[in-house]
Amino acid sequence: MSEHLIKTSVDRLKEFSLDSFGYVYVNLADCWQSNRDKNGDILEDPKKFSNGLKSLGAYIHSRGLKFGLYTDVNNVTCHGKPGSYGFEKLDAAKYAEWGVDMVTNDNCPQHSLTAPSGVDHLSQLQLDYSIMSQALNGTGRPMVYVVSKSTEPENVSKISHVRLVGQDITADWDVMLNKVDTSEAQQLAQYAKPGFWNDLGTLAPFDDHGGMSTDEYRTHFSLWCALKAPLMLGSNFFNNSRDWLSIVTNKKAIDIINQDPLGSQAKLFYSKHTEFSLHVIVTNAVCDSEQWQYPVWTYNNQTNQIQVRDKCLTLTGQLQHGQYWYITAKSCDNSTASQRWFLDRLTNQILFDANQSYCLTMSKLNAEQCLEVGGFPSIQIYLGHLSHSRYMYVAVLINRDIFPNIVSFKWADIIPDLPKSQLFKMYDVWTSERIGTRLGHYVTLTGHSSQTILLSSV
């Protein structure tokens, strides 16, 4: 992070006209700070920002954009920089002086302060966040206030504008979807409204040479729009492709879905397993020692365990209960390839996704952990209300499998209290095609893809 990098990012953002699509906040993450002066005022790092943050804020504003900063509710940030605990009024005044428009107040667990005797941690955290909220309001300068995921949503919605949800995501299909699947993300939907939003995290970086595919990233963006999450470009977009730019600038996805004035966060209304939806996961169990003697690699439907023989295959990483893992295949020449494996229910074999004749081999785990077959539903439908003059609903249909899947349903089976005879005109957000007027929908989705539909009543 440096003054030059931030200014270059600002100029590039303007070059792409991303501000015309609503991307107007330029936020500095942790490590812009150095220390405090003798009066307790927070100081920017002079090596990174030789002209100071007031000057940088002025530059950002001169380009028609807004300025955001990061701090921590504790006395130390995640990277060991000065936090705001005990200095809330001083920091708020300095932010106002610098022209800050958004403040993210994190809560780094490893630096979390101990609550006083007789006070529970959440209550103390709520109080600490309230102190900064009052300090920011006291400056007279409007600033968007973002608070940590470790707060109580019902109470924190009264003192802030945005609440972070879960951990940061990476450019990984499963990591992205698993975050949306969490009970926390589902339960928080009831609190989303104009003036308070659930922040699922910055949009994952898009990389033509790794990470998520174009279809996967399009699903990622569709979900963030439907879930009314703030759209923040968390990637270095200097080298991003035209595919990335076309996704993050889809006007209908942004204006009609994400920025809908009603602010109703989409919810999961439909889930379905298919034949190929079960992944290999690690669970705590007492392994049957006899299973290691099987001459072939099969799935035991009595124990729901994979029966394996000792071969040249190992699990990567530290095994944890209930966590999905990649598996590393080691051939006889000791070459390796990190891949994903699936259960073929027709043959009861575990198959390598890129070559379905390559079956699973692996080395023995310890006596307390077995491989089992489990996982998430392969077909999911998220549905949200809209206040648009033409469109009543948005639906995001997701195929989580690597295999193509048919999605077939009637809207009355998805939307509560809908008459069986209700017809909808359907519009595809990404292809800009009018799908037709129907009671339901039938579509084949390729692996790791989605379809985002706008619905108009007839």
C-alpha positions, 0 to 999 in steps of 0.5 A: 500500500502506498500513496502512488498505488492508491492514486493510480487505482483512483485514476484507473477506476476513472479510466474504466468509468467504474464510478458511473456504475456506483464504485465510488469508495476508495478504501485503505485497509490495515497498515496505513498507520504508523503510531500516535504522537505525544497528544495521542493523534493517529499518524499515517505512515510517512514512508507510504504517504509522504504527503499525508492522508489529508492530501490523499483524501483531497485527491480522491475527492477531486476525482469525484470519489469517496475516501475510506479508512480502516481501524480496529475497536481494540488497541491493536489492529490485526497487523499490530498497528494502533487501534482506536480503543480509548482514542475514539474521539481523537481518531474520529476528529482526525478522520473528519479532518482528512475528509474520510467518508467511510470508517471500517472498525474491525475486531481482530480476535487475537487482539480482542480486549477482555471485558470487565468482570461481570460484563459479557464480551458481546455487551462490552463490544457493543459498548465499544462500537457505540463509543466510536459511533457517537464520536463519528456522529459528533464530528458533524461529518457524514461517514458510513460506519462499518462494524465487525462480524462479531457483533449482535446484528439486532443491536448493532444495526442501531449504531452502524450502517454495515456489518461484516459477515464471516471471514474474508473470501478468496477466489474459490468456488466452494469458499465463496458459496460456503460463506453464503451457506452459513447460518449467520448469512441466512439469519442476517437477511432479516436485518437488511434494509435501507440504511443497514446492510450485511457485508459478505466481503469484497468481491473476490479477485478475478484471474484469467490464470486461476481462481474462479472461472467466468461462470463462477465469478458471474455467479459470485456477482449475481449472489452479492447483488441479490443478497444486497451486499455492498459491492467493493472491488477487492482485486487489483484490477489493473490486469483484469480482463474484459470478462471481469469488467463486463461482469462488474458493470452489468447495469441490470444486476447493479441497478435493478437488483443490488440497488433496489430501493426496497433493500430486501435481501434474497433468501435461499428458497430451494435446495436439491441434491442430485446424483453427483452432488456429494463431495468427499469430506473428512469426519470424525469416526472410528474406522473399520480396519478391515476396510483397508483390505478391499482390492478395489475403490468403492463406496460402502453404502452401509457405513457411508464410508469410502473403502480404500486400499493403501496407494500413493494418495494423501490428503492435503492440509490438516484434517478437520471435522466436517471440512471439505478438502482437496485431494492430491493424487501421486502417481508412480513417478511421484508427480502431483496434481491437486484435484477434486474427487466425486462419487459416481452413484452408478458405479459406486466409485470415487472418480477424478473430475477431469478424467472419469476413468481415474478412480480414487486411491489414498493412504490410510488416515489415523484411527480416529478419522475416516473419509465419508461422502457428504456435502452441500445440495447441488441445486440452489435457488435464491429468491428476493423481492424487488420494488421495480416498476416492472420486475417483482422478483429476482431468482438466482439458480445455481448448479454447484456440481461440476456436472451439468444438471437440469433445473425444473420447477414451478414458481408456485413451489418456490414462492410462498403463497403464490397461486398455482396459475400465476404466470411470470415473464422471465428475463435473463440478466446475463444474456439479456434474453426474454425467456418467455411467459411460464408457470415455471422454468426448465433449464440445463445448467453447466457445471459450476454455473448459474442463471439470474432471472428477473420476474414480471407478473402477468 
